[in-house]
């Protein structure tokens, strides 16, 4: 093949490069690139790999803290757990591939994030997912959702990693461009942590894992452009999953690590062999020479361009010490995997690609991967406040107060974003490895670290509607609620990873959303002391009807020392129900406003981050003292929905549902009281004998605590004394009826 083809404007466009970026390539090389070199630049400078729009903004996020062992810049972040153990975790997106080929897109998304974690030397122990679709009944949602869920289940179940938690949200804006974000958590001995770095001049570069095919070519650039009918036809951009191969690769990699054979190792993820070799070389300030002839291929006639850009799955690139090649080959042969020396580490900081004895690519590493290089195409963009934000707030006078609050509760409990999603997570094996102590269906998953007096609590959370209506508050609340979910189990939130899903960053209004949401996340992470260990930015999430809601997703990890933890549902009858926090007259951005009144309007609820910290600390202190028996945060649907969930979610965990009797006096609107989404509020229960002790803990943390009722019976009864109207309203419904509505709202579509 002649790689010295004339580079035309059409070829540049096909590689998703701008003309000014091509001019930079000419300056870097001081000559026209070969087609292989153009492909390498295209992949490395794609938004998916380069973060050329987002890097300046991401610097605002706090990334340091006493628990951080490895922050952003590696395959996964790592935090301290015990004296000898650490936790590796990360979240990433696979949105575009899942929108085109939902099963394979979701499955390979799981595979990729698993490799990010075990590349660090960690054994994966848990998966979580955060999914976004259009209306459940919509035709495209019915094409996407069942297959995405099956893809996640297929891959995780086959590899033997439990999927322990997640969330699924439905909004019109995601119908064409669904979101599939997946998080993985792993455990690693601190002395066995490995990084994606090339070092040791002359050390061999070894390819391990599955053979290379033509699937996934241009996958990185495909994920760095808007979804159109034209590029949706590029199904070769979607990789093909083989979880059984992944399981072999996982065990082989960990064995290589145990035997001290790894100098550096990197997943061949986005941009495949190109990104893994370039990023490892850049971190080590060295070069890598590759011989394409030696790369294992599963298709005939593959050339250097295809091999360098393929995103075939279940592959890794590693550096070992010279002379250890045979030991590596022996181990990989045992696991039925390829282990082939395809190159070497060189002093000259270049990526050199050879085919048939000839150099087909020779590029300096730094401008490919170092955003500080003078020719790196970093975009210094400024956002412009979107015009739609000028008219997003509701006129309360035009929102009628409901005459029957019980009917409202019934409608909301079965609405898509509140209804039970058990038909999704019951397809996942969440008990494999027997570490899962709190199953899906509570505020956070709780996982035991075997052999240690320590539990991990984890949750994923985000609210695109909030962020659309107020990007700053939406970002801050995503962090606060993920931390709150973890605190509800009794865990102290320690650190987070994020997946930032937005539209086209070249649009100044979209960039404003990204900028402000990141600022909100940064401020929340600082106050809640949960630094960011890394994550993923996914831009160009747009379909035929425009951009998705700006959707920052937060994956939070926390620890419980000992074994004392709680779940969200009422534990025993005759317990006292307490409300932590105060309810404000806030209806903006709520599920109630959308489902009952058809309005997507603000203002988004206020968030007092210092109060949030105090509320969470109060819950943790109460659980640690053995006083709190259940804890549930108040979020989507407000107070009434949270109470209902406390009554009806025990059965999902194999326990008995318990009703409640609640009495509340208020002078704010009854719909704000029951269905508004005021932040920093929690429902907890305690026994009568521990009530005073709980009041004392709340007082010490300067948190308002209100006794609102007691548990028991088979009904949810809520009496409201509405002082403003000198009248009362009542909810009185069997919890079995609520459960039936809740269970069938979404599950019938899966």
PABA-558438 format. One record per residue (C-alpha): x, y negated, z negated; residue in one letter. Coordinates in steps of 0.2 Angstrom, whole numbers, plus 5000, padded with zeros to 4 digits. Each point is the difference from the previous one (the first is absolute). Layout:
XYZa
...
END
This chain:
500050005000x
500649835004x
499949894984x
500649845009x
498449965007x
499649825004x
499149934985x
498449905006x
498849904991x
498850145001x
501250124992x
500349884986x
498149984997x
499850195000x
501350014986x
498949874990x
501549875000x
499849825003x
501149915013x
500949904986x
500450174992x
500750065016x
501149855001x
500750054983x
500450175006x
501049935014x
501049894988x
500350154988x
500650115014x
500749875012x
499350105014x
498350075005x
499550154990x
499850185006x
498250064999x
500550114985x
500749844991x
498449915004x
499050144992x
501149994985x
499849814998x
498150025003x
499850124986x
501149924988x
499349835003x
498250065000x
499049924986x
499850174992x
501950034998x
500749824999x
498749914989x
500549845010x
498549914996x
499850054982x
501750014992x
500149814995x
498450024991x
500350174992x
501549914991x
498749924989x
499650174992x
500850044983x
501150155003x
501150014984x
499650074983x
500750114986x
499150155007x
500649985018x
501450125006x
499749975019x
499049855007x
499649965018x
501150055014x
500150194998x
498850145005x
499149984984x
500149904984x
500650094983x
499649964982x
500650074984x
498950134992x
501150094986x
501850004996x
500450135014x
498549985012x
499349865011x
498549985011x
500149975019x
498449935008x
499549905016x
498449965010x
499949985019x
498849985014x
499550115015x
498649895006x
500349995019x
500350185003x
498550054989x
498949895010x
500550095016x
500250184994x
499350004982x
500550184995x
501849995006x
500249824996x
499550034982x
500950164998x
501649935006x
499849854989x
500050124985x
501550095007x
501049845002x
499749934983x
500450174992x
501750005009x
500349824994x
499950074982x
501050165002x
501349915010x
500449914984x
500450174991x
498250014992x
498850145000x
498349935005x
498650034987x
498649905005x
499149925015x
498749855000x
499149935015x
499249835003x
498850015015x
498949875009x
498750035013x
498549925008x
498250034994x
499850194996x
498750035012x
500949915015x
500550115015x
501849964999x
500150024981x
499250185003x
501450035012x
501449934988x
499550044982x
499850195000x
501550035011x
501149884989x
499550094984x
500350175008x
501749945006x
500549944982x
499350164993x
500950115012x
501749934998x
500049984981x
499150174997x
501250095011x
501649924993x
499350034982x
500049834994x
498449954990x
499049855006x
499549924984x
499149845003x
499549865012x
498749895007x
498949995015x
499149845005x
498849965014x
499949835009x
499549955018x
501849935004x
500850174998x
498950095013x
501249995014x
501649994990x
499950114985x
501349994986x
500950164994x
501249964986x
500950154991x
501049994984x
501250144993x
500750024983x
501550114996x
501250054986x
501949995001x
501450034989x
501049844999x
501650085004x
499350075016x
499349845007x
500549995019x
499949855011x
500049975019x
501749945003x
501450065011x
501849994993x
501650105002x
500949965017x
500050175010x
498650084989x
498850105011x
498349945004x
498850154999x
498350025007x
498950114989x
498250065002x
498850035015x
500549985018x
499749835009x
498549995012x
499249865010x
498749964988x
500049834991x
501149915013x
499849814998x
499050044984x
500849854991x
499649885014x
498350075001x
499749964982x
500649825003x
498749955012x
498149984999x
498950155005x
499349985017x
499250125012x
501650015010x
501150054985x
498850114992x
500250115015x
501950024995x
499750164991x
501850055001x
500349864987x
499250114987x
501150134992x
499550184998x
500050084982x
500750164994x
499850014981x
500750174999x
501649945008x
500049854987x
499950124986x
501550095006x
500949835003x
499649944982x
500750164992x
501550005011x
500449824997x
499850024981x
501250155000x
501349905010x
499849874987x
500250124985x
501650075008x
500849825002x
500150015019x
499149845004x
501049835002x
498549915007x
498350055008x
498649925009x
498350055006x
499849995019x
498449904999x
499549855010x
501249985015x
500750184996x
501850035003x
500249815004x
499549934984x
500750134989x
501849985007x
499949815002x
499449984982x
501250124992x
501549925009x
499449824996x
499950054981x
501750075001x
500849865011x
500650145011x
499650075017x
499350165007x
500450095016x
498650125006x
500150145013x
498350025007x
500550175009x
500050084982x
498349944994x
498850154999x
498649985012x
498450095002x
499649935018x
501150025015x
500749865009x
500049874986x
501249865003x
500949884988x
498649875001x
498750124994x
501150094987x
500449834992x
498249944999x
499150164996x
499150004984x
499850194999x
499650044982x
500950104987x
501849945004x
501449934990x
501749925003x
501350034987x
501949974997x
501150134992x
501850014996x
501150075013x
500250184998x
498350044992x
499150025017x
500050194998x
499250004983x
498649895006x
499750115015x
499950154989x
498749924989x
499049935014x
500050175009x
499350084985x
498549885001x
499850035018x
500549825005x
501249925012x
501749934992x
501049935014x
501549885000x
499549875013x
501249864996x
501249924988x
500349854989x
501149875009x
500949844993x
499449895014x
498349944995x
499150055015x
498750135005x
500750105015x
499050125009x
500750135012x
499250115013x
501050125011x
501649924994x
499549835005x
499549854989x
498249955003x
499849884986x
501349904989x
499249874989x
500749914984x
499050064985x
499849834991x
498949915012x
498950155002x
499650024981x
500749854990x
498749864999x
501549884995x
500950025017x
499949855010x
499250095015x
498750104990x
498349945006x
499449954983x
498449895002x
499949854989x
498149975001x
498849894990x
498250044997x
498549895003x
498550014989x
498650095009x
498649895005x
498750134994x
500649964982x
499249835001x
498350084999x
500150164990x
499149964984x
498250044995x
498649894996x
499350084984x
498349915003x
499850105016x
500350174991x
498450064992x
500150084983x
499450185001x
498350044993x
500550184997x
501750034994x
499850194999x
499750005019x
501649915003x
500950124989x
499350145010x
500549925017x
501749964994x
500550174992x
499750085017x
500849875011x
501650055010x
501349914989x
499350064984x
499350175003x
501050154995x
501350065013x
500250184993x
499750085017x
501649925006x
501150044985x
499350174997x
500850055017x
501749964992x
500950134988x
500249884985x
500550144988x
501550095009x
501550004989x
498849984985x
500749834995x
498449905003x
499149964983x
498849875006x
499250055017x
499449885013x
498449914995x
500749904986x
500949835000x
501750085001x
500850175003x
501050074985x
501450125004x
501150094987x
501850015002x
500450184995x
501250024986x
499949824995x
499049914987x
499449885014x
498549975012x
499949905016x
498449905004x
499849945017x
498749915011x
499849915017x
498949855002x
499649855011x
498649895005x
500049945018x
498449904998x
500749904985x
501649975010x
499049945015x
499149884990x
501449944989x
501750075006x
501049954984x
498750074988x
499750155010x
501950044999x
500149974981x
498450104996x
500750155010x
501550014988x
498949964985x
498750135004x
501350145004x
500949964983x
498350004991x
499650175007x
501650074994x
499849924983x
498250074998x
500950174998x
501149944986x
501549975011x
501249855001x
500149945018x
501850005005x
500349965018x
499050005017x
500250035018x
498949915013x
499450035018x
499549835008x
498750025014x
499749855010x
499649945018x
501149925012x
501449904991x
500349895015x
498349924997x
500349864987x
498450034991x
500450194998x
501749954994x
499249894987x
499050144993x
501650114999x
501049864992x
498749954986x
499650184997x
501850044997x
500249854988x
498550064990x
500750174999x
501749934995x
499249894986x
499050154993x
501550125000x
501049884991x
498849974986x
499550184998x
501850055001x
499850125014x
501449975013x
499950065018x
501150155005x
499649995018x
498650045012x
499449975018x
499349855010x
498850055014x
499649865012x
499049995016x
498550094992x
498749935013x
498750085011x
498849935013x
499149904987x
501549924992x
501150024985x
499650114985x
499849924983x
501749964993x
500250154989x
501550024988x
500050174991x
500950024984x
500650174994x
500449984981x
500950124989x
500050004981x
500650124985x
499250074985x
501250054986x
499350164992x
498350085006x
498749884994x
498949945015x
498249975004x
498850005015x
498749895006x
498450094995x
499150004984x
500750144989x
498850034986x
498249944995x
499849874986x
501649915004x
500049815000x
500149925018x
501149845000x
500349875013x
501849925000x
500049835009x
498649875004x
498850005015x
500049845010x
498649945012x
501050075016x
499150095014x
501249965014x
500850145011x
499050134990x
499350165006x
498349944994x
500149845011x
500450115015x
498850144997x
498549914993x
500149835009x
501050045015x
501349874996x
501950015001x
500349834991x
501249944986x
500649934989x
501050164995x
500050024981x
501349914990x
501550104993x
500949944984x
501550115001x
500649974982x
498250054994x
500250155011x
501650054992x
499249984982x
498550105005x
501050155007x
501149994984x
498550014989x
499450165009x
501750085000x
500249964981x
498350074996x
500350165010x
501750034992x
499249984983x
498850135004x
498549884998x
499449985018x
499150165007x
499749945017x
500449855011x
499449935017x
500449845008x
498649905007x
500349965019x
498950045015x
498149984996x
500449924983x
499450044982x
498550105005x
500950115012x
501450034988x
498850064987x
499250115012x
501750085005x
500450034982x
498450104999x
500150105015x
501850045004x
500450134986x
499250145010x
501449985014x
501250044986x
499150154994x
499249924985x
498249944995x
499349845006x
499449894986x
498749855001x
500149834991x
498949874992x
500649835003x
499449834994x
500749835006x
499549824997x
500649875013x
499649835006x
500850035018x
499150075015x
499450174997x
500850065017x
501749924995x
499950094983x
499650175007x
500850005017x
501349865001x
501850055001x
500849894987x
501850064998x
500950064984x
498550104993x
500050174993x
498750124992x
500750114986x
499350114987x
500450044983x
499350104985x
499149904987x
501350034987x
501349925011x
499049855005x
500949884988x
501750065005x
499649975018x
499449824996x
501649974991x
501050055015x
499049895011x
500249854988x
501950034999x
500149985019x
498849865001x
498750095010x
498149984999x
499250164995x
498150035000x
499050144994x
498750045013x
499250174996x
500350184997x
500250165010x
498750155000x
498550075008x
499650035018x
499649835006x
500949845003x
499049864991x
500549825002x
499049874991x
500449825005x
499449854990x
500249865013x
500049844989x
500049885015x
498350065006x
499350054983x
499650175006x
500750185001x
500350135013x
500450184998x
500950155009x
499350174994x
500550145011x
500550194999x
501950025002x
499650155010x
499149895013x
501449885000x
501250145003x
499050075015x
500049835008x
501949974996x
500550175007x
499049995016x
500549825006x
501550045009x
500350194998x
498750045013x
501149915013x
501650104997x
END
